[in-house]
Amino acid sequence: MDFLYHQDKYGVNNYKTRYLTLLVMAVIYFIIAIAACALQYFEAANPQANITSYGQAFWVLIMASSTIGFGDFYPTTAGGYAVVTAMFYIGVGMMGYIGALIASKIMGFSDTNVKNRELRKQNAEILTQVKLLTAQIEKLNR
């Protein structure tokens, strides 16, 4: 899975934001596609339901996962409420993750991976100096 990340000289896996974003988007739309079937099933049991097609159910779940919720379509059954509520929680987490990925890409100066690499480099230099000093001390003690 080298296309998902590259490994720096310290052995740290640095994941590529575009692939993670695409992966999360694919997963969330897959979940929405399956949950829309369940939502349509529950809503079909109520004659007053305003979600009458798969497309409307899909739309409701996209709006729920993005927390926009236009309100043009809404669940009217307990099962429908459960599906939309679950999608809200799943969507908030996954959409929040995508937002965090984009923000970390834009604001790369605050990237902790960069700081960690700098610290590893400094630690490697310090360890090299300590080894040299230890060797010199051992030489003097002989």
N, C-alpha and C positions, 0 to 999 in steps of 0.2 A: 504494500500500500504506500509506496514511495510518492505517489501522486498527491497524497493527502498532506505530507509534511516533508521537510528536509531536515537533516541532522547537521547541527553545527559542529565545530571542532571540539567542543566539550561533551559531545554525545547527547545534547538536548534536542528533543524533537520539537521543531517549530512548525505548527500546523498552518496550512494555507487557508486564509479566511474565505476565499471564494468557494472552495470545495466544502468547507464546513457549512457555509450559508446555503449552498445548493442542497446539501444533504439534509439539513434541518427543514428546508422548504419542502423537499420531496416527502419527508416523513410526515410533516404536518398536513400536507394535502392528501396524503394517503389515509391518515387518520380521519380527516374531514370526509373523504369519499365514503369510508365505511360507516362513520357515525351518521352521515346524511341518510343512509338506508334505514338505520334504526329510527332516526327522527321522523322520517316519512311514514314508517310503519306505525309508530305511536300516534302520530297526528291523524292518520287515516281513520282511526277509531272514533274520532270526534267529528260529527257532521258540521259543527260550527268552526272547525279549524281553518285557519287562513294559510296554512302551509299545505298545499295540495299536490305539489310535484317535487321530484327529486332536485330539480334546479333551485327551487325555493328553499328546500332544506339545506342544500349545499351553501346557498347564499347566507342563510341565517347562521350557519356554523362558521363561515368565514368572518362574518361581522362579530360573532361572539369571540372568536379566537383573537381578533385584532382589537377587541374592546370598543369598537366603534358602535355597533348595535343600532342601526338606523331605526328600527322599530316598525318598518313596513311589514315585516313578517315576524311572528313571534309564536312560541309554543302555547298550546292550550291544554295539554294533558300532563299528568304527573311524569310519565315516561319522557315526554318531550322536554319538560323542564330539567329532568335529570341529565338528558343527553346534552342540552345546551349548557348547563352548569358545568358538566365535566369538560366540555370543549373550551369553555371560558378559562378554566384553571390550566388545562393543557396548553392552550394557545397563549395565555399570558406568559407562561414559563418559556415556551419556545420562541415566541416573538420577542420577548425580553432578551433571550440569548442572542438572537440575530441582531437586535439593536446594540447589544454589548459588543458583539464582534465588529460591527461597523464603527462604533465609537472608538474601540481600541485601535482600529486601523487608521482612522482619521487622527486620533490623538496618540500617535506612536511614541511621542516623547515620554509618556507615562507608562510605557510598556515595561513590566517587571522582568520580562525575559531578557531585555537589553541590560538592565541593571544586574541581573544574575550572571550574565555572560561577563560583564565587566568585573564583577566580584570574583568569578572563577579565574579570570586572567590574573587579577591581582594576587589571589591566593597561590596560583601556580608560580608566580614570580617570587613571592615571599618564601614558598617552600624551597625553591631553587637556592635562594640566598641562605636559608637556614642550613641546607645541606652543605653548601660551600663553607659556611662558618663552622659547622660541626666538624667537617674534615680538617679545617685549619686548627681548630682547638685540639683535636686528637693528635695531629702532627706535633703540636707544641708540647703535649703531655708525654710524648714518647721519650 
